[in-house]
């Protein structure tokens, strides 16, 4: 999990989150503008074009864009790995979508449009039920409540969220028994088509653009057959206008966005996008058609806001569960690490094998048997294609997934490789070893650069600090060694903690790291000035095995020998300011509690029985014993 300390990885994740947010906002805008655009297309109150022609053009546009994206992003030929079995499942998906589109038309004969608009919101429930049952994704009570609020928002808005001038506020619904039956089938097929498509997209290790080509090829074929079967009055493009072309382009783009959502997120995200489009629809209707917002609209907005809040991620719900387990390795698993996009999980084992699994299902995608001569000890994903591994014999290898082999092999350190880190440019690889040395490798030039002088004890961890200008290494002697960038030959500073060992270390901010020790305590430590800030949490009496920080830096995960994974709120560390002045502290005093669950907090039953006073803010349990206590840059 050393990848959490990678500055480049953090920047990439931030960029990806921004792109993801923009994509979802664009989808919300397209969904919300669809009905107003169709209204602008009308001539004398009627739709002048064939809906079948529009559907065919939308599918053709999506097919063309998918082919363009595939050609633009192609890195190597895929023909040898493809077969008809990859494309065949998408035929059923296209058939379900085509059946659903035709049902929408026929249902209008058995109910009025207002009734359809209200009752069609039931597909939120059907999609969530099928998502939970077919994909085995358990939704907790809070999340079910959130989805029911989305349903309430859709029904409320459909019942009168907008009103024209001079029109009464009420509405009258009409539906026949046959209409109710067709509506039930419509909701079932709508949910089934979405969930089935998500399952296919996630189960195949193929580029999304290629999967889209399969899906939209069958979509074009089925819709063309449908148009020929039903017959088409007038020309194919009769009644088209610039507004119609805008509808075609926007719907094609939205279809591609939804495929990304289902591939990398879920249909639940799609439901939230559709529900949030109510806001855009209302805004455009007010601006373009001079409609008025009613109280029901604001009730719908409140329901959506509450639903988003309830569905948001929380570690305190008590509903965490095991998604899957893997028994692919023949011996104990030594290290695991997520890829930068979070879609893959790298694992290394004592059996000398490297496994790459899908994070969503735990399906084995790639395996490197006998990757090293000795048992593997750590793994570090560097980018989408490159990763590094280290073993018990001190050997380091850098792998390229595109080639399926190692592009750099070296054995410069005498004992096990305990941890690795890479600079922001993905050029320099740093390795900490049990022989007390820090190794430096140039991955661009594929060569070994240098070794530091041996330090006291084993080096157990390595992280980058101070915007990449400092490198911090933890040792089995309980000391943090600091190195200047481009000065790896000797440590520039050292900082001894009052801890038996430093078994793992992860950066939380640019100056603060959390360290796990043999005594089971997780300490927050400021680097330059060197100061122990306090206790974040603990695994009582059990050594800390590994630490990792969430992408937003608010949660710290820890695993210990007590067979538990715990989560700690470290959001307050980002606002801490540590000055150079060291306040006098009673020797041997307790650590300051930095979270509600840490030792010494109010939730510690014996906290009030301690004789020692809590240290003041900024005090620590250790001091610098090296060259300086300030940044030497």
VOGU-3710 file (C-alpha; in Angstrom, 3 decimals, decimal comma):
1> xxxxxxxxxx> 0,000/0,000/0,000  2,967/2,278/-0,428  1,218/3,766/-3,437  -0,782/5,978/-1,046  2,402/7,908/-0,425  2,990/8,581/-4,097  2,591/12,294/-4,802  1,960/11,651/-8,486  -0,695/9,102/-7,603  -2,476/11,658/-5,417
11> xxxxxxxxxx> -2,397/14,231/-8,214  -3,696/11,691/-10,710  -6,492/10,660/-8,375  -7,456/14,301/-7,876  -7,504/14,836/-11,645  -9,560/11,693/-12,179  -12,062/12,757/-9,529  -12,413/16,137/-11,233  -12,961/14,509/-14,618  -15,468/12,102/-13,090
21> xxxxxxxxxx> -17,419/14,958/-11,486  -17,492/16,922/-14,755  -18,690/13,846/-16,627  -21,535/13,247/-14,169  -22,547/16,920/-14,270  -22,610/16,776/-18,075  -24,815/13,693/-17,933  -27,188/15,433/-15,509  -27,381/18,389/-17,903  -28,112/16,133/-20,901
31> xxxxxxxxxx> -30,805/14,162/-19,091  -32,420/17,356/-17,830  -32,374/19,098/-21,217  -33,838/16,188/-23,199  -37,527/17,031/-22,681  -37,078/20,800/-23,292  -35,139/20,050/-26,501  -37,926/17,787/-27,749  -40,400/20,592/-27,065  -38,263/22,988/-29,122
41> xxxxxxxxxx> -38,326/20,450/-31,973  -42,127/20,543/-32,220  -43,861/22,203/-35,159  -47,438/23,339/-34,482  -47,423/21,299/-31,288  -46,462/18,018/-32,992  -43,214/16,083/-33,414  -42,351/16,400/-37,144  -39,788/13,590/-37,339  -39,789/9,821/-36,946
51> xxxxxxxxxx> -38,706/8,660/-33,483  -37,340/5,477/-35,089  -35,005/7,545/-37,266  -33,707/9,403/-34,220  -33,039/6,165/-32,308  -31,162/4,656/-35,271  -29,060/7,816/-35,688  -28,266/7,888/-31,964  -27,066/4,271/-32,094  -25,027/4,951/-35,252
61> xxxxxxxxxx> -23,419/8,004/-33,651  -22,488/6,033/-30,532  -21,048/3,265/-32,705  -18,954/5,739/-34,723  -17,668/7,539/-31,616  -16,778/4,225/-29,938  -14,811/3,144/-33,006  -13,022/6,498/-33,051  -12,125/6,228/-29,349  -10,883/2,661/-29,828
71> xxxxxxxxxx> -8,611/3,655/-32,714  -7,338/6,727/-30,864  -6,517/4,755/-27,720  -5,189/1,574/-29,332  -1,761/0,491/-28,081  -1,466/-2,994/-29,520  -3,540/-5,339/-31,730  -6,394/-7,111/-29,954  -7,519/-9,510/-32,663  -5,725/-12,546/-31,231
81> xxxxxxxxxx> -7,510/-12,225/-27,913  -11,017/-11,692/-29,318  -13,707/-14,181/-30,221  -17,444/-14,182/-30,889  -17,979/-15,099/-27,222  -16,981/-11,561/-26,252  -19,585/-9,978/-28,534  -22,488/-12,421/-28,145  -23,629/-11,312/-24,639  -24,223/-7,781/-25,916
91> xxxxxxxxxx> -26,896/-9,034/-28,322  -29,219/-9,757/-25,383  -28,430/-6,380/-23,876  -29,321/-4,601/-27,128  -32,497/-6,693/-27,415  -33,595/-5,693/-23,904  -33,006/-2,006/-24,643  -34,923/-2,255/-27,942  -37,850/-4,008/-26,235  -37,919/-1,342/-23,549
101> xxxxxxxxxx> -37,998/1,494/-26,096  -40,928/-0,111/-27,915  -42,807/-0,678/-24,666  -42,648/3,050/-23,922  -44,535/3,741/-27,159  -47,212/1,059/-26,699  -47,845/1,930/-23,049  -49,161/5,347/-24,069  -52,275/3,611/-25,474  -53,306/2,432/-22,003
111> xxxxxxxxxx> -52,489/5,475/-19,860  -52,131/9,203/-20,230  -48,625/10,755/-20,420  -48,853/12,252/-16,929  -49,594/8,847/-15,414  -46,660/7,307/-17,274  -44,373/10,086/-16,058  -45,380/9,436/-12,444  -45,428/5,628/-12,433  -42,270/5,174/-14,514
121> xxxxxxxxxx> -40,316/6,286/-11,433  -40,925/2,778/-10,088  -37,993/1,633/-12,244  -35,761/3,104/-9,517  -36,960/0,366/-7,159  -36,813/-2,390/-9,792  -33,264/-1,447/-10,807  -32,089/-1,365/-7,186  -33,719/-4,739/-6,427  -32,164/-6,433/-9,463
131> xxxxxxxxxx> -28,821/-4,770/-8,745  -28,876/-6,190/-5,226  -30,123/-9,671/-6,213  -28,277/-10,372/-9,462  -24,973/-8,668/-8,679  -25,123/-9,637/-4,994  -24,540/-6,084/-3,819  -26,152/-5,706/-0,422  -27,694/-2,292/0,158  -28,063/-1,271/3,777
141> xxxxxxxxxx> -31,168/0,243/5,317  -29,865/3,808/4,937  -29,195/3,299/1,244  -32,599/1,755/0,642  -34,112/4,763/2,357  -32,060/7,005/0,049  -33,384/5,199/-3,035  -36,959/5,451/-1,763  -36,392/9,192/-1,353  -35,298/9,322/-5,009
151> xxxxxxxxxx> -38,552/7,576/-5,902  -40,501/10,090/-3,809  -38,659/12,968/-5,497  -39,526/11,681/-8,973  -43,184/11,112/-8,131  -43,499/14,487/-6,391  -41,952/16,389/-9,298  -44,059/14,510/-11,862  -47,250/15,297/-9,937  -46,859/19,038/-10,345
161> xxxxxxxxxx> -43,373/20,397/-9,823  -43,957/22,804/-12,716  -47,108/24,724/-13,639  -47,987/26,942/-16,553  -49,656/30,324/-16,164  -53,417/29,988/-15,828  -53,320/26,209/-15,343  -54,734/24,555/-12,213  -52,252/22,966/-9,849  -53,869/19,522/-9,678
171> xxxxxxxxxx> -53,563/16,676/-12,151  -55,762/13,717/-13,025  -54,259/10,266/-13,556  -55,704/7,547/-15,773  -54,432/4,003/-16,319  -56,057/0,694/-17,332  -55,257/-2,771/-15,891  -53,391/-3,604/-19,106  -51,411/-0,413/-18,653  -50,400/-1,457/-15,138
181> xxxxxxxxxx> -49,251/-4,833/-16,474  -47,201/-3,209/-19,228  -45,759/-0,760/-16,715  -44,619/-3,657/-14,508  -42,949/-5,325/-17,496  -41,370/-2,006/-18,477  -39,856/-1,473/-15,010  -38,598/-5,067/-14,931  -36,950/-4,869/-18,364  -35,542/-1,413/-17,633
191> xxxxxxxxxx> -33,802/-2,641/-14,486  -32,753/-5,953/-16,038  -31,206/-4,342/-19,126  -29,186/-1,900/-17,020  -27,974/-4,480/-14,484  -27,207/-7,080/-17,161  -25,182/-4,549/-19,160  -23,227/-3,540/-16,055  -22,434/-7,194/-15,338  -21,104/-7,750/-18,878
201> xxxxxxxxxx> -19,021/-4,577/-18,921  -17,353/-5,445/-15,618  -16,833/-9,154/-16,306  -14,791/-8,695/-19,498  -11,171/-7,526/-19,466  -11,641/-5,561/-22,693  -11,400/-1,839/-23,498  -14,698/-0,080/-22,879  -14,714/1,344/-26,409  -14,558/-2,169/-27,852
211> xxxxxxxxxx> -17,399/-3,320/-25,605  -19,430/-0,303/-26,730  -18,826/-1,260/-30,358  -20,301/-4,702/-29,688  -23,319/-3,225/-27,890  -24,097/-0,473/-30,387  -23,568/-2,723/-33,415  -26,401/-4,927/-32,199  -28,358/-1,804/-31,260  -28,115/-0,406/-34,796
221> xxxxxxxxxx> -28,975/-3,782/-36,305  -32,066/-4,350/-34,148  -33,388/-0,811/-34,570  -32,922/-0,938/-38,353  -34,816/-4,235/-38,481  -37,528/-2,701/-36,309  -37,900/0,329/-38,561  -38,140/-1,865/-41,676  -40,653/-4,174/-39,984  -42,938/-1,364/-38,818
231> xxxxxxxxxx> -42,578/0,657/-41,995  -41,602/4,306/-42,134  -43,752/7,047/-43,585  -41,872/9,757/-45,450  -38,101/10,087/-45,710  -35,608/8,916/-43,106  -34,563/12,495/-42,260  -37,932/14,128/-42,827  -38,740/16,831/-40,285  -35,158/17,121/-39,020
241> xxxxxxxxxx> -33,898/20,479/-37,765  -30,788/21,710/-35,909  -32,626/21,011/-32,635  -33,130/17,384/-33,672  -29,442/17,009/-34,516  -28,602/18,420/-31,087  -30,888/15,796/-29,527  -29,091/13,038/-31,460  -25,609/14,224/-30,463  -26,509/14,789/-26,812
251> xxxxxxxxxx> -28,178/11,397/-26,433  -25,245/9,655/-28,111  -22,791/11,384/-25,778  -24,934/10,542/-22,760  -25,051/6,889/-23,784  -21,252/6,766/-23,825  -21,092/8,468/-20,427  -23,529/5,941/-18,958  -21,364/3,080/-20,226  -18,425/4,607/-18,338
261> xxxxxxxxxx> -20,594/4,915/-15,219  -21,711/1,277/-15,396  -18,172/0,057/-16,134  -16,418/1,980/-13,375  -19,224/2,743/-10,916  -22,719/1,240/-10,785  -26,334/1,591/-11,832  -27,055/3,228/-8,490  -24,914/6,174/-9,592  -26,922/6,238/-12,809
271> xxxxxxxxxx> -30,175/6,465/-10,821  -28,846/9,440/-8,872  -27,796/11,161/-12,110  -31,274/10,711/-13,590  -32,957/12,000/-10,433  -30,689/15,043/-10,177  -31,580/15,963/-13,768  -34,908/17,192/-12,374  -33,112/20,391/-11,352  -31,855/21,079/-14,885
281> xxxxxxxxxx> -35,227/20,208/-16,401  -37,010/22,644/-14,097  -34,516/25,459/-14,698  -34,730/25,164/-18,493  -38,524/24,926/-18,381  -38,744/28,134/-16,365  -36,315/30,013/-18,632  -37,520/28,734/-22,022  -41,242/28,200/-21,497  -42,030/30,625/-18,667
291> xxxxxxxxxx> -43,330/27,878/-16,379  -43,621/28,348/-12,624  -42,023/26,311/-9,853  -44,411/24,933/-7,252  -44,009/23,720/-3,699  -43,789/20,145/-5,004  -40,594/21,023/-6,878  -38,877/22,190/-3,699  -40,086/19,069/-1,901  -38,498/16,976/-4,675
301> xxxxxxxxxx> -35,219/18,903/-4,352  -35,212/18,306/-0,585  -35,770/14,569/-1,126  -32,865/14,385/-3,588  -30,528/16,260/-1,261  -31,398/14,006/1,657  -31,002/10,915/-0,539  -27,502/11,973/-1,610  -26,560/12,556/2,028  -27,905/9,183/3,189
311> xxxxxxxxxx> -26,256/7,230/0,384  -22,843/8,853/0,816  -20,035/6,620/2,048  -19,751/6,067/5,782  -17,605/3,731/7,851  -19,965/4,035/10,809  -23,000/2,348/9,274  -22,121/-1,053/10,692  -22,835/-2,577/7,295  -19,313/-3,308/6,074
321> xxxxxxxxxx> -19,013/-6,833/4,756  -16,644/-9,047/2,842  -17,167/-8,754/-0,915  -14,946/-11,657/-1,930  -11,916/-13,672/-0,913  -9,151/-15,153/-3,024  -7,360/-18,460/-2,610  -5,204/-18,208/-5,725  -1,882/-18,076/-3,868  -0,402/-21,358/-2,663
331> xxxxxxxxxx> 1,301/-19,767/0,364  0,801/-16,706/2,561  0,083/-13,379/0,869  2,758/-10,830/1,835  1,506/-7,556/0,324  -1,448/-6,092/-1,595  -1,814/-2,776/-3,439  -4,524/-1,153/-5,545  -3,828/0,209/-9,008  -4,069/3,981/-9,335
341> xxxxxxxxxx> -7,582/3,802/-10,809  -8,694/1,409/-8,059  -9,897/-1,194/-10,556  -7,173/-3,798/-9,990  -5,544/-5,380/-6,960  -1,903/-6,510/-7,034  -0,900/-9,307/-4,650  2,472/-10,958/-3,968  3,122/-14,079/-1,960  5,631/-16,360/-0,356
351> xxxxxxxxxx> 4,958/-18,731/-3,280  6,970/-16,276/-5,488  3,924/-15,480/-7,663  2,380/-12,135/-8,631  -1,387/-12,002/-9,098  -3,475/-9,167/-10,544  -7,186/-9,380/-9,737  -10,209/-7,237/-10,494  -11,065/-5,223/-7,398  -14,813/-5,502/-7,971
361> xxxxxxxxxx> -15,175/-9,286/-8,300  -11,784/-10,672/-7,254  -11,377/-12,381/-10,628  -7,789/-13,336/-11,509  -6,731/-11,408/-14,625  -2,961/-11,879/-14,789  -0,547/-14,243/-13,071  3,252/-14,284/-13,036  4,333/-17,636/-11,528  7,875/-17,890/-10,165
371> xxxxxxxxxx> 8,353/-14,177/-10,707  11,370/-14,087/-8,341  13,892/-16,611/-7,096  13,000/-15,791/-3,476  9,679/-15,246/-1,713  8,099/-11,918/-2,637  7,659/-9,327/0,076  6,247/-6,098/-1,440  4,618/-4,660/-4,569  4,194/-1,077/-5,808
381> xxxxxxxxxx> 1,981/-0,081/-8,793  3,601/2,911/-10,526  1,244/3,719/-13,410  -1,356/1,971/-15,553  1,214/-0,448/-16,999  4,303/-0,421/-14,748  4,746/-1,927/-11,281  7,671/-2,967/-9,086  8,264/-5,920/-6,767  10,847/-6,792/-4,119
391> xxxxxxxxxx> 11,716/-10,123/-2,510  13,326/-11,631/0,575  16,713/-11,897/-1,131  17,043/-8,171/-1,838  16,118/-8,434/-5,530  14,023/-5,723/-7,204  12,141/-6,066/-10,484  10,178/-3,513/-12,497  7,464/-5,015/-14,723  5,647/-3,799/-17,837
401> xxxxxxxxxx> 2,188/-5,327/-18,279  2,233/-4,526/-21,996  5,277/-6,724/-22,483  4,339/-9,243/-19,838  7,891/-9,332/-18,473  10,381/-7,466/-16,293  12,122/-4,432/-17,812  14,529/-3,917/-14,891  16,140/-6,519/-12,633  18,675/-5,784/-9,894
411> xxxxxxxxxx> 19,971/-7,261/-6,661  21,996/-4,591/-4,903  20,754/-5,008/-1,330  21,689/-7,975/0,819  18,469/-8,562/2,736  14,717/-8,400/2,156  13,054/-5,433/0,434  10,592/-4,109/3,005  9,009/-1,137/1,196  9,205/0,922/-1,994
421> xxxxxxxxxx> 8,273/4,426/-3,143  8,472/6,344/-6,413  8,879/10,041/-7,182  6,180/12,203/-8,736  7,563/11,787/-12,254  7,639/8,004/-12,044  11,374/8,059/-12,734  13,186/7,245/-9,470  12,345/4,113/-7,469  13,385/4,002/-3,801
431> xxxxxxxxxx> 13,678/0,710/-1,912  14,087/0,163/1,840  15,881/-3,012/2,891  16,473/-5,154/5,934  20,205/-4,485/5,617  19,570/-0,868/6,682  20,197/0,707/3,275  18,083/2,825/0,954  18,369/1,803/-2,701  17,913/4,209/-5,624
441> xxxxxxxxxx> 16,955/2,975/-9,115  16,443/4,983/-12,313  13,483/3,367/-14,069  13,683/5,553/-17,169  17,258/4,489/-17,826  16,596/1,052/-16,330  19,629/0,998/-14,098  20,732/1,024/-10,468  21,975/4,396/-9,185  23,313/4,084/-5,609
451> xxxxxxxxxx> 22,923/2,746/-2,069  22,863/4,820/1,087  25,182/4,048/3,953  23,720/1,407/6,332  21,573/2,731/9,169  21,028/1,147/12,570  18,469/-1,638/12,324  16,296/-2,692/9,389  14,687/-0,008/7,236  11,009/-0,977/7,261
461> xxxxxxxxxx> 9,317/1,841/5,330  10,007/4,702/2,936  7,813/7,714/2,017  8,268/11,060/0,252  7,655/14,279/2,211  7,915/18,059/1,780  6,691/18,043/-1,840  9,255/15,413/-2,753  12,255/17,265/-1,288  12,643/14,869/1,647
471> xxxxxxxxxx> 12,557/11,087/2,003  11,655/9,541/5,369  12,541/5,957/6,295  11,330/4,115/9,383  13,554/1,588/11,117  13,170/-1,427/13,374  14,973/0,571/16,091  12,131/3,103/16,351  13,986/5,858/14,474  12,917/7,916/11,453
481> xxxxxxxxxx> 15,822/8,697/9,101  15,512/11,700/6,772  17,299/12,028/3,433  17,552/15,050/1,162  16,459/14,455/-2,415  19,566/13,905/-4,545  21,462/13,300/-1,313  20,708/9,658/-0,661  24,237/8,668/0,335  23,797/9,628/3,994
491> xxxxxxxxxx> 20,892/10,614/6,226  20,555/14,357/6,791  18,597/13,981/10,035  17,235/11,334/12,379  14,376/11,347/14,832  14,079/8,735/17,600  10,544/7,933/18,756  9,725/6,422/22,097  8,564/3,261/20,347  10,082/-0,190/20,096
501> xxxxxxxxxx> 9,922/-0,248/16,299  8,503/1,521/13,288  6,867/-1,265/11,294  4,965/0,857/8,770  4,571/4,495/7,848  2,225/6,473/5,595  2,059/10,224/4,831  -1,192/11,998/5,717  -0,119/15,526/4,752  3,030/16,955/3,233
511> xxxxxxxxxx> 4,609/17,203/6,701  2,768/14,655/8,861  3,122/10,877/8,780  1,343/8,186/10,746  3,549/5,351/11,985  2,575/1,926/13,283  4,674/0,162/15,889  5,143/-3,114/17,717  3,277/-1,728/20,750  0,085/-1,406/18,682
521> xxxxxxxxxx> -0,032/2,401/18,843  -0,505/4,575/15,743  1,413/7,830/16,214  1,081/11,031/14,207  4,523/12,549/13,630  5,405/15,926/12,151  8,577/16,029/10,056  10,765/19,156/10,219  10,252/20,329/12,854  10,353/16,788/14,204
531> xxxxxxxxxx> 7,562/16,321/16,697  5,274/13,505/17,850  1,800/15,042/17,754  -0,062/12,292/19,566  -1,947/9,021/19,241  -4,355/8,516/16,332  -5,495/5,048/17,389  -4,319/1,639/18,497  -4,639/-2,128/18,244  -4,254/-2,823/21,958
541> xxxxxxxxxx> -1,275/-5,059/22,628  -0,949/-6,164/18,990  1,662/-4,999/16,433  0,497/-2,800/13,555  0,983/-4,618/10,255  0,016/-1,991/7,658  -1,405/1,530/7,271  -3,159/3,216/4,350  -4,798/6,610/3,808  -7,964/7,223/1,795
551> xxxxxxxxxx> -7,679/9,335/-1,352  -9,251/12,371/0,342  -6,865/12,100/3,316  -9,686/11,975/5,872  -9,598/8,308/6,876  -6,688/6,141/7,979  -7,020/2,351/7,747  -4,898/0,097/9,926  -4,492/-3,665/10,174  -2,857/-5,463/13,067
561> xxxxxxxxxx> -2,071/-8,892/14,425  -5,476/-8,882/16,125  -6,957/-9,779/12,698  -8,904/-6,512/12,556  -9,033/-3,627/10,096  -9,820/-0,333/11,804  -10,630/3,105/10,407  -9,569/6,349/12,061  -10,644/9,919/11,372  -7,458/11,890/10,631
571> xxxxxxxxxx> -9,105/14,879/8,937  -8,004/17,161/11,794  -4,320/16,529/11,032  -4,571/18,597/7,855  -5,218/21,780/9,847  -2,478/21,247/12,443  0,349/23,776/12,490  3,586/22,859/14,290  6,084/25,627/15,024  9,765/25,301/15,848
581> xxxxxxxxxx> 9,256/26,110/19,529  9,228/22,941/21,638  7,213/23,241/24,826  8,520/21,545/27,918  6,800/18,251/28,561  6,813/15,911/31,508  9,057/12,995/30,673  7,157/9,755/30,270  3,775/11,492/29,980  0,970/9,943/27,944
591> xxxxxxxxxx> 0,446/10,617/24,263  -2,136/13,204/23,343  -5,306/11,611/21,904  -5,952/12,866/18,357  -9,229/11,004/17,796  -12,233/10,021/19,888  -11,183/6,360/19,873  -7,501/6,888/20,666  -5,887/6,117/24,004  -6,399/8,986/26,430
601> xxxxxxxxxx> -9,638/10,217/24,875  -12,883/10,541/26,759  -13,962/7,131/25,479  -11,076/5,445/27,279  -12,709/4,159/30,515  -9,539/4,549/32,583  -8,525/7,958/31,185  -9,659/9,863/34,291  -7,644/7,586/36,626  -4,272/8,599/35,177
611> xxxxxxxxxx> -2,046/10,808/37,302  -0,154/12,368/34,397  -1,555/15,504/32,824  -2,252/15,574/29,128  0,563/17,209/27,157  -0,064/20,576/25,620  -0,666/20,930/21,912  2,505/20,556/19,912  4,278/18,473/22,550  5,588/15,054/21,655
621> xxxxxxxxxx> 7,081/11,915/23,075  10,396/12,130/21,306  12,935/14,546/19,982  15,390/14,911/17,192  18,724/13,316/17,902  20,396/14,087/14,643  21,957/16,997/12,867  19,141/19,518/13,031  15,483/20,055/13,772  14,728/22,305/10,833
631> xxx> 14,445/21,883/7,098  17,945/21,959/5,663  16,857/22,790/2,126
//
